[in-house]
Every structure is written in C-alpha cells, then in structure tokens.
Amino acid sequence: MIISVLLIVVGVALVLFGADKLTEGASALARRLNVPEIIIGLTIVAAGTSAPELFVSLVSALNGTPDMAVGNVVGSNTMNAMLIVGTAALVAPMVISPSTVKKDIPFSVLASVLLILVAFDHFMSRLDGIILLIGFAAFMAYTLLQAKKGSSEAVKESSPVWKNLLYLVFGLAGLVVGSNLFVDSASDVALTLGISEGVVGLTIVAGGTSLPELATSVVAARKGQSAIAIGNVIGSNVFNILLILGLTATISPLEIEGITTIDMAVMLLSVVLVWLFSRTRYTVERWEGGLLLVLYIAYLVWLITNL
C-alpha cells in the first residue's frame, strides 16, 4: 500500500511537469507556425493528453474488461467537462472564441450523442466502432480545414522549432508515464477493495487518465491561454469517443454491463452545460466553473452511494 501511494505521488509529479512543458511547447509552436492556438489544442495537445485513455481502453478491452474501457472514456469525458473546465474557469475565466462555441463544442455534443446511440443496446460491435472512426475522420478533416483558414499575419516567436518540439515530446512523455503510474497503482488498490470494474473505470481510472487534461488545461488557463485549455478538453472528448472507443470496438467488440444510462446522460449533460455557459458572452465565468465542480461532486457522491 505504501509503495502504491508513493507511485501515485510520483505519477502526479510527472503529469504536472509534462503539462507545463507541453503547454509551453504547444503555444510557442502555434505562434511559430502561425496556427491558431485552438487548433493546436484540438489536435496535438488533445491527442497527447488522450494517449493514456487510448492505452487503458485498448488494454482493458483486450484483457476482457470492457466495462473499464467504456467507463474510462465516459468518466474521462464527464470529468473533462465538469472538473477540468470548472477548475480552469476558477483559476481564470475562460474566454471562448465564437468559432469554438458555434462549431467545435457542438461537434463534441454530437460525438456524445453518437456514443449513446451506438451503445444503447449495451453492446458495441465492430460496425459501431467503424461508424465512430468515420466520425473521427470527419472531425479531423474539419479541424485541418479550419487550420488552413487561420490568420496569415506574421507572429514573432524567438524560440527555435526544435526546442518547441522537444518540449512537446518531453511533456507528452511525462503525461503518459505519470498517468500510467497513477492508474496502475490506484486501480490495484480499488480492485483489491472489491470495487466493480465499471465504477473503477468511471472514477479512479478516468481520474488518472484525465490528469493530463486537468494539468494541461489548468496550466494553460493560468498562463492566459484559454484557447489551448478549452481546445484540449473539447478535442480530448472527441478523441476519446470517436477514436479511442471506435478503435477499441473495431478491434474487440464491447459488451457493456456496468455503465448505466445515467452515466451516459451525465456525460452528455456535462458537455451541453459547457456549451451553454460558453454562449454567454463567450466566457466561462468563475461562478459557472464552480457550478460545474459542484455538479461533478454530486455525481461522484451518487456513484459512491450506489456501490
């Protein structure tokens, strides 16, 4: 137990280090390449911070624990929208661009609705997985098209590209290694205590694999880079559903038993709330962030009381 606690602490430290370097490198790279920060957040940062979810979901499915694979994604997305956006907004109100509110966040809502539809019968076939992957391809095509429409104004950035890329690599490495240490140690403890795979996936594993998103978005918000913070969350949610579950179900069809309709509904509600809050003056205020946190805590309490 002591070793597990120590590994959890080391994991969190690595995640925080990785988040700082990843945010710094991504922001500088966006300025250097004259790509809008929201695009960097939706793609490079989102893909990097979703790496733990990809690893955990694939391994869980292949090991015959599909509830943990699906619970990981559903729990991570709920945590992204409620805990991470809520915490980041408390650190600093998040200014959201009109384009993100009108196009990017609705795509995340659609991805959540699509997941509920394909998982409605508590089974995700290979065909369902392929449908999700087609949705992911459409999302990437749209995002890259938006990148081409980015500003063409010259942007000054003194740091060399190789240094920015190095920060990205070290940042991602810290996030992946640190989150894996956290997930492995916390999951061992929880399963030893007899907690079900579905609940472990929705809470402990989701929390561990969402550490990169939490650290990256909070650090980005603190540095005044709201575009990367919100882009990371929205991009990660889309990656988690369309790419990770799509790939996982395509490789190994998923029989879902421990994830309830309420869990799916809360996931959808969380991203809809972020969308609604963003539409008010294109800012997620501190009080709105606080409300998201309160709702997430209430959901956790419900989960624990229904163990």
Salt bridges, closest charged atoms under 4 A:
ASP20 OD1 - LYS223 NZ 3.22
GLU157 OE1 - ARG31 NE 2.63
GLU285 OE2 - ARG281 NH2 3.28
